[in-house]
Structure formats: C-alpha cells, structure tokens
Amino acid sequence: DTEVTQTPKHLVMGMTNKKSLKCEQHMGHRAMYWYKQKAKKPPELMFVYSYEKLSINESVPSRFSPECPNSSLLNLHLHALQPEDSALYLCASSQGLARGLAKNIQYFGAGTRLSVL
Amino acid sequence: KQEVTQIPAALSVPEGENLVLNCSFTDSAIYNLQWFRQDPGKGLTSLLLIQSSQREQTSGRLNASLDKSSGRSTLYIAASQPGDSATYLCAVNTGANSKLTFGKGITLSVRP
C-alpha cells in the first residue's frame, strides 16, 4: 500500500475562517511534506517533518501552521488566508530523509483544492 | 540555486509513437531524480526514481535515463497510448532534507 490520503478533497473558506487540512499515511514513513501548487505551476515545498519534528519551513507565512501529532498524521492549520492562497495543497511522505537508495521516493496524496473567497 | 527545465511545455503525438521527454538541471550535485505524472487537478504519481549512481531505470513502457555530468535526464515512453495523456514532471533532490526541485512539467497529449 503506497497510499497517502488527504482530506478534504475540496475546501472553500472565507478570509476570516479557520480550517485544517489533514494528511494520513500508514506506510511507516517518518518524513512528511506539505507542498503548494498553483495552476499550471510546479509544486513548491512548504514544510518538511522528520520523526514528527519540523525540519524545513520554506519561509511560509504564519497564517499556515503545520502540525505533526504522530508519525502517520500531518495537519495544516489555516487562518486568515488571502485569495492568493487558493491552490492545490499536496501532502507527501517518504521513508526518511536519508540519501539512501529507497528512502527518498516521495509518495503524494491526491491533494486538497483550496479556494479562499 | 538548482534550476530544473523541461522543454517543450506541451507535446501532442499520435497514438503508438515512441517519444522522449527531456529534463535538464543546472547543479549536477544531485542525490536522485524522480519522474512524476500528474493528471488534471490530481496529485502526483511517482513513475521512476534514478539514484545519482545509476544511469537508467525501467518500468513497463517507461525508461528514464540520467546523465548527471551533463545535467540531463530523459523519460522514454514506448508505444504511447491516449491514457498516457497527462503532465510529466521531473524533480531533483539536492538537499540533505530530501527537498525536491521541480521542473514546470510537459503536458503530453496522445491523439487516438
């Protein structure tokens, strides 16, 4: 099973709302990632967690707040977003961050399409 | 700073044709390169991963090659089918934290 599950699939929110995106994997992976993808653009890395600790924050605005409560679950809490934050948010996981043969394959979820009104 | 380029941005071919998708990168100090497929509005599906020490990887009708010294990779698709229509992205891993740098992708359309 190489499945990464993201919920919800679609989300519409106002600029004053608070919402959360959820990502789950049961492959025993210890690294999890959030990416943002605008239309017709490549994914851009936002955050990386390794062993439930934040490893990379790509200078993401504080209105995006990641959380990794356990090794299988990754959340992205959203507050006071702007219309330009509308995008496809992708979660990915990999065995770890090591440079070894199999560990670096990143498996992606189907994404959450977010619209901010 | 690593930059990944995929040209052309779009490609249309008749069914049955063999085709090559190109990817180039500026910094040859990579750990691996990964090819993905993305259908419209969907997530990414990993197709092939090539480690820096490898020259090629094969999966079914797909073959990916890597020439690290020249900063190039190709994805070869044999006997293309309409179901192969999608956007194909390559991504290189150059960081200790497995950070992927993506190209903008090539949107492939295979005509029946």
Interface residues (C-beta under 8 A of the other chain):
Chain A: V4 Q6 A31 K40 K41 P42 P43 E44 L45 V48 S50 S55 I56 L88 L90 A92 S94 L97 R99 L101 N104 I105 Q106 Y107 F108 G109 A110 G111 R113
Chain B: Y31 N32 Q34 F36 G41 K42 G43 L44 T45 S46 L49 Q51 L89 A91 N93 A96 N97 S98 K99 L100 F102 G103 K104 G105
